[in-house]
Amino acid sequence: MQIKIKGLLAALAASSMALSAHAQFESPGDGVYKDRIDWGVMMDMSGPASGSQGIWTNGFQAFMRSLNERGGINGRRINVMAEDSRFNPAQDKINYEKLTLQTPVLGISGVGSSSSQVSLAPTIRSGKVPIVGTYTSTKPLSEPISPLVYGGFCTYPEMAKAGVGYMSDKLKLKAPKVMVMSIESAGGVEYAQFIADAVGKLGGTSSLVTMKITAVDVTPQIQEIIKQKPDFITIYGVPNTAILTMKGMQQYGLKVPAFGISYLLSPQIYASIGAEAGANYNVISCFTPGGADQSVGNREVMAAADKYNHSGLKEDINYVAGWAVGQMVAQAVQMAGPEPTRSKIVAAMSKGFTVDTKGLAAPIVFSPTNQSGPSSFRMIGYDFNAKRYTAFGEFRDYDKFMK
């Protein structure tokens, strides 16, 4: 018995020494310290896209705050270093250099401007800092696949397939005529091409009409809708893009069905356009907005939002998406082990992993050949009488449109 006790004490001592060694581990050049891990966020928090990207940032920070209250990861809290891009590629270049060199972080999330992604793509792809959970997706950054880049929001190709498929089925269209209403951006052009591909497979046609992100009047664009007479419209941009489009159509008495991209699912938009225009506006989404169901993940988001004085944001899909990327980052850091570095987290993720969002989305599966992010969708609308979101079917019901 004495020998066994001595053996146990020796094992405990060795374990304690190992834990102590891990606790002393630091890699400041990778943003890792004894008691914290610095993690970067690059998003628009004061510019024209702040109405969605700022809310996403709040959701991401809320998850990390809740994680830290539970002890962090291997005894280290996650310190979020959020840099405001103001939707300006030049500012994002400064932010990226700061987070990779001046005040180094273990990784970065967000990168919400598609134009910034395009301009930074060569630098990011040739660097060492992982981008975990992008807010938007562009070909220059995501194709070909890089072990440094992982998508964190609904993917454009699948968004287009699911949205076009659902609307064509619902309206019983064999050759749909579709219009894309978009802000002037690289992401908008890519999304319009994905819509064209999806519509083309059904024998239909599509067109692209753009507006400035700072637009206050869309009369010329509404006139184009009247001229082209599309069967339905899909909207790409920021909340203001959807609000101006739907209110503009209502002003002209147009009742053309429309669906927005996932980013455009918020109480603000529905409140601004009202019940009449809102009856024609749905959103294709890979996430379930706060309050839409009683999944574990949804309950956790709602409770945290109330706790951190974010009650007015919890039903915004961007808040949920930011929270989900927080889940993704936490899992990636955990996979890197008790002594995380940039190279270790990149190596761990490159083998593939699955993020369980506890019901906020279908399981998000990453593999060595697919790092695009959430890829299961369903259409969501708003019931003004019940004052809550309503989902049209389950994620699996849309699989038939994704081929």
N, C-alpha and C positions, 0 to 999 in steps of 0.2 A: 504494500500500500504506500509505504514511504517513497519507493522508487517512482510509483505512478504520480504521486503528488509533486515530487521534484520535477518530473517530466512535464507535468501540466504547468507548473510555475515557470519553467524554462520557456515553454511555448508561449505563455502569456507575455513573458518579458520580451521575447523576440517580436511578438506581434505589436507590443507597445512601442518598441524601438522603431519598428517599420512605420507605424502610424506617426510617430514623432518625426521621423525622417521626412515623411510625406508632408507633414504640417510645416516643416521648415523649407520645403521646396519653393523656389521662386524663379521666375523667368521674366523679368521686367520687359525685355525686348519683345515678348509675346503677350504682354498685358496680364501676366499671372503673378500674384503676390501671395504672401502667407495667408492672408485673411480675405482676399477678394480676387475676382477676375474682371478685368475691364472688357466690356463688349460694346462695340460701336453700332450706332444707328445713323443712317443718312436719309432724311426725309424732309419734305416741305412742311414746315411748321408755322410759317408766317406769310407765305406767298399765295398764289392763286389756287394751288391744289391742297392747301392746308385744311380745308373743310373735310377732306377724306384722309389725307396722309397724317395730319396731326392727331386725328382720332385713332388711327392705326397705332401710332407711337404710344398713345395713352394705354391702349390695350396691351401692347408689348411690355411696357413698364409695369402695368398692373400685375401681369403674370410674374415678372421677375420679383416684384415686391412680395407677392404671396409666397414665392419660392424661397426668398431670403428669410421670411418669417418662419419657415419650416426648417431652417438650418442651412439653406443654400445647397451647394454641391460639394461633397467631400469637405465640408467645413468652411468653404469659401462662399461668400455672397457674390452675386453678379451685380457689378456696378455698370449701369447703362450710361454710356457717353453719347448723348443724342446731339447730332449736328444738323443745323437747319440749312437746307439747300436753297430755300426760297424759289424752288423750281428753276434753278439756274445752273446749267452745266459747268460754267466757270467756277461757281461757288462749290459745286460738288467735287471738282478737281482739288480745290484747296482742302475740303473736308477729308477727302480720301488720303491725301498726303499727311494730314495731321494725324489721322487715326492709324496710319500704317507706320509712320516714322517718328513724329514728334511726341505724341502721347499714345504709344502703341496699344492696340487692343488684340484680343485673341481672335476675334472675327467680327464681321459686320453684317447687319441685316437691313432690309429696306431697299435703299437705292431706288427711290420711287419715280424718278424721271427717266422716261425711255430715252430721251436725248442724252442725258448724262450717261446712261448705260452704253449707248453707242460710242460716245467719245472716250469713255474710260475703259471700254472692253479690252483693247490691247494691253493696257497697263495692268488691269486686274488679272487677265489670263496669264500674263508672264510673271506675276508676283507670287507671294507666299501666303497672303491673307485670305481665308475662306469667306465667301459671301453666302451666308446661310439664311434662306428665306427672303428672296427678292420680292418686292411689292408688285413689280410688273415684269414682263418678260420680253426680251428682244433677241433676234437671231444673232447679232454680233457677239452678245454675251453668252448665249446658251447653246449656240451651234458653231462648231461641233462641241460635243460634251466636254466639259472641263471638270476635273476633280475639285476645283475651287468654287464652283457655282451651283447652288441648289435653289430651285424655285419654291416660293412660299405662298403664292396666291393662285387663284384659278387660272388655268392655262388657256390662252387665246384660241388655239385650234379646236380644243374640246368644247370651249364656250360657244364657238361658232357652230359646231356640229350639233350640239345639244339644243341650242336656241333655234336654229333654222329648222331642225327636225321636228321639234315640238310645235312650233308655230305653223309649219306646213301641214302637219297632221291635224292640228286643231282646226285650222281654216280649210282643210281638205283641198290643198293646193297641189297640183301636179307639176307645175313649172312656175314657182314663185318669182315675183318681181319685188326685189328688196332694195331698200335704201339704207346706207350707213350714214348716220349723222355723227360727226366726230370733231374733236378739237384738232388743231393743226399740230401733229406730233408724229414722231417715228412710230410709236406704238399704234397710233390710229391707222396709219397706212398699212402696217402689218395685219392688224385686226380686219381691216377692210378686205385684204387679200384672202384671209382665212374664210371670211363670209362668202366671198366670190367662189372659192373652192367648194364650200358646202352647198351653195345654191346651184352651182354648175352641175354637181352630181345629180341634182334633181331636175335638170333641164331648164333651170331658170336663169335669171340675170340679176345683176346687182350694180349699184352705182354708189359713189362716195361724194358726200357733200360736207364741207368743212366749215368750221367757225374758229375764231380766236378764243383762247382759253379765258380771256378777259372780256368776252363779248357781253353786251347788255341788251342787244337787239338782234333777233334772228329773222327779221322779215324776209330778206332775200332767200334764206334757206327754206322758210315756209312756202314761199312762192315756188321754189323748186319742187317741193313735195306736191303742191297742187298741179304742177306741170307734168311730173313723172307718174303720179298716181300709183305709188307702190302698194303692194298687198300688205306689207308690214314694214316697220322701221326698226333698226337696232341702233342703240345709242352708245357711243364711246366717249369718255371724257371725265369731267369732274361733276359734282352735284349740280352746278349751275347749268351745265350742258343739258342735262335731263329736264331741269325745271323750265328753262327757256323754250326747249323744243315742245314739251307737253302743253305748256301754257299758251305758246304761240299757235299750236294747232287748235286748241280750244277756242281761241279768239277768232279764228277763221272758220270755226264750225267743223273742223276735220276730226273724224273719229277713227283714224288709222291706228290699228294695234301696234304697240311698240314694246320692245324689251331692251333693258339696259344691260351693260356688262356688270359683273358681280360687284364692282366697286360702288355702283350706283344704287345700292340697297340701303336706304336710311330713312328714318322717320322724318327727317328734315325735308327730303324730297317729296314724300307723300303729303306732308302737311302743307308744303308750298303749292303743290299743284291741285290739291283738293280732291274730293270724291269723284266729281264728274270726269276730270282728266285722268285721275288715278285708276278709274275702271279700265282704262286702255293701256295701263303701264304695268308691266311685270319685269322681273329681273332673273336672269339665269345665274345660278350660284352654286359654288362647290361647298359653301359654308352655310350653316343654319344660324340665322340671327338670334340674338338674345331674346328669350321669351317665346320663341316659336315652338318649343317642345320642352319635355321634362327630362332630357338626357342628363347624365351626371356632369358632363362638360358644360352644358348650358346652365345648369344650376350653379356651378362653381363660378362661371363668368358673371352671372347676375349678382351673386352674393358679394363677389370682390368689387364689382362696380359700385354697389351701394356702400360698401365699407370704405372705399377710397374716394368718395364724393364724385363718382362718375355716373351717377344714376341716369343722367340725360344722354349718355353715350351707349349704354349697354344694348340697345336694340339696333345699333348701327353695325352693319356687316364688317366695316373696317375695324371696329373695336374687337370683334370676335376673331378676325383674321390676324390682328396683331398678337392677341393672346395665343392663338394656335402656333404662330411662328415662335413665340416664347417657349412653347412646349417642344418644338423642333430643336431649338438651340439648346435647351436643357438636356435633351437626350443626346445630342451630338457631343456636348461637353462631358457628360457622364461616360460616354463611350471612349473618350480620350484617356480615361483613367485618372488616378489621384495626382498625377504629375502632368497636367495637360500642357501641350504646346501647339503651335499652329500646325506643325508637321504631323503630330500625333492625331489631331482632330481631322485633318484632311485624310490621313491614311485610314482612320476608323470609318469615316463616312463613305469612302470609296468602295468599301466592301458591300455596301447596301444596308438599309435599315428601314423600319416601318414605324411611323408615328401614330400612336393611338390618341386621338384628340378627345376621347371619351364621349363621342357622339356629336361633336361640333361639325365634323365632316366624316365622310367615309375614310377608312384607314389610308394614310398617305404613304405610299410605297416608293422608296428610292432604291435603285439598283445600279450596278456599274454601267448600264446602258440606258437608264431613264432617270433623269434628275430634274424633271420638269415641275414636279409638285402635285397638288391636288388635281385629280382628273375625273372625278365623278360629280355629276351635276343634276339639278332639278330646277324647275321654274318656281319662283316664289312671288306672290302678290300681297296685297294688303286689303283686309276686310275693314272698311271704314265703320260699319255698324258694330262689329265686335271689337274694333280698335286693336287688332292684332294681325300679325303676318299669317298667311296661309300658304302651305306648300302644295303644289300640284303633283301628287304622287311621291314615290320614294326614289332615291338615287338609282336603284337597280332598274327602275322603269325606263330610264333613259339610255340604258346600254345599247338598245337597238339603233340609236342614232349615232353611236360613236364609232361605227365601222368605217 
